[in-house]
Amino acid sequence: MIKVGIVGGTGYTGVELLRLLATHSDVELTAITSRKEDGMPVSEMFPSLRGRVDIAFSSPDKARLTECDVVFFATPHGVAMAQAAELLAAGVKVIDLAADFRLQDIASFEKWYKMPHGCPDLLKEAAYGLVELNRDAIRSAKIVGNPGCYPTTMQLGFAPLLKAGVIDAGHLIADCKSGVSGAGRKAEVATLFSEAGDNFKAYGVSGHRHSPETLERLSLLTKEKVGLIFTPHLTPMIRGMHSTLYARLTKEIDNAALQKLFEDAYANEPFVDVMPFGSHPETRSTRASNMLRIALHRPTENGTAGDTVIVLVVQDNLVKGASGQAVQCMNLMFGLSETTGLLHVPVLP
Ligand SMILES: NC(=O)c1ccc[n+]([C@@H]2O[C@H](COP(=O)([O-])OP(=O)(O)OC[C@H]3O[C@@H](n4cnc5c(N)ncnc54)[C@H](OP(=O)(O)O)[C@@H]3O)[C@@H](O)[C@H]2O)c1
């Protein structure tokens, strides 16, 4: 059994890791930290886990993380990079759900996250945890930077088009919406029910941390210079993410060939569903599952002469956008079948 520790077990991605790992056949949960809830049984805070998780939170200094085989950091940025060296030295693998090991460009990390990078040498060894685009590196990695939720949708949506060289890489547009759990469980006025409920707004329009991450990774897929306009929105759902991606086609390609690009790219991917051309995927078709769904459109009646491709991408921000993706990485890192513990059917209605 793989001994698993979770730092930050009281947050939304932490409890989602607990939900997924509680039924994972090859995992034993051995340590779960909380600075505030030291000693509280996990099932007392999360009754959904009664009978499934029978350990208690412990403060990070008491948790015996070096005795684990892998530690997930479901914490804000800055936490994993302070502890990664000690864990790696003890032979423990690290999967960080925050941004400490996502961006290879340290100057960019420091600009967007407003802190010095604590372990640039380890960063060089880290694998970016988007399995569909980086499987081999993850398999042999000791440290993984799990992708951001929006960047997962943008990369999987644009990748087949960029790799095929059929779009103008310099003018990509991503119009993305996230459920409120994307902001985490900490108390904030903007995510109060009476602020976020029955309301809809954009945020971070002039600049968002997920832009540099997405640009860095998309740039690996094409020789062209990538340009991205990314507009995130907060939508009054608990879970779910819907990204509408736009790109201008630069090559003659018919709809069937466009569709085939995506079907071929994801033919063997258990967690990417390419829906029939012209479909309208719904966030609820992925709720509580690790599935991400994609559908293509190409409007012709709007004066664009059909030279714009629209890619709709939906996922559950807490699963494929965070904790499910992290478990998918863990499975690879430990030589397990990639789908172990992740084959939940989405919850509907
Ligand atoms: N929510 C999403 O949809 C989503 C998607 C992708 C990635 N992420 C990323 O995943 C990470 C966790 O997100 P979240 O939404 O789960 O956040 P959250 O709900 O705010 O939870 C944060 C957790 O980290 C712990 N924590 C905070 N500061 C800590 C510190 N200095 N040392 C140790 N533990 C600390 C907190 O527990 P205590 O205060 O009890 O210690 C809590 O359990 C973030 O980096 C986020 O950007 C989130």
The ligand as a Gaussian input file, in Angstrom:
#p B3LYP/6-31G(d) Opt

LIG

0 1
 N      -10.125000      25.060000      -5.311000
 C       -9.820000      24.710000      -6.550000
 O      -10.698000      24.499000      -7.406000
 C       -8.366000      24.543000      -6.941000
 C       -8.089000      24.042000      -8.221000
 C       -6.760000      23.875000      -8.603000
 C       -5.754000      24.216000      -7.721000
 N       -6.045000      24.719000      -6.507000
 C       -4.931000      25.070000      -5.632000
 O       -4.876000      24.080000      -4.594000
 C       -4.407000      24.707000      -3.387000
 C       -5.435000      24.457000      -2.282000
 O       -6.658000      25.051000      -2.681000
 P       -7.991000      24.924000      -1.842000
 O       -9.057000      25.473000      -2.701000
 O       -8.126000      23.546000      -1.294000
 O       -7.663000      25.945000      -0.639000
 P       -8.383000      26.083000       0.780000
 O       -9.748000      25.498000       0.701000
 O       -8.244000      27.511000       1.172000
 O       -7.493000      25.169000       1.738000
 C       -6.161000      25.476000       2.031000
 C       -5.634000      24.421000       3.023000
 O       -4.254000      24.715000       3.280000
 C       -4.034000      24.730000       4.697000
 N       -3.001000      25.755000       4.927000
 C       -3.102000      27.090000       4.649000
 N       -1.918000      27.701000       4.903000
 C       -1.069000      26.728000       5.322000
 C        0.288000      26.738000       5.737000
 N        1.005000      27.870000       5.762000
 N        0.854000      25.574000       6.121000
 C        0.146000      24.414000       6.120000
 N       -1.160000      24.336000       5.719000
 C       -1.750000      25.506000       5.328000
 C       -5.394000      25.037000       5.314000
 O       -5.560000      24.340000       6.542000
 P       -5.289000      24.921000       7.977000
 O       -5.511000      26.410000       7.903000
 O       -6.263000      24.192000       8.831000
 O       -3.860000      24.524000       8.255000
 C       -6.351000      24.368000       4.338000
 O       -6.541000      23.012000       4.670000
 C       -4.214000      26.195000      -3.683000
 O       -2.882000      26.431000      -3.966000
 C       -5.073000      26.408000      -4.924000
 O       -4.607000      27.457000      -5.739000
 C       -7.319000      24.885000      -6.092000

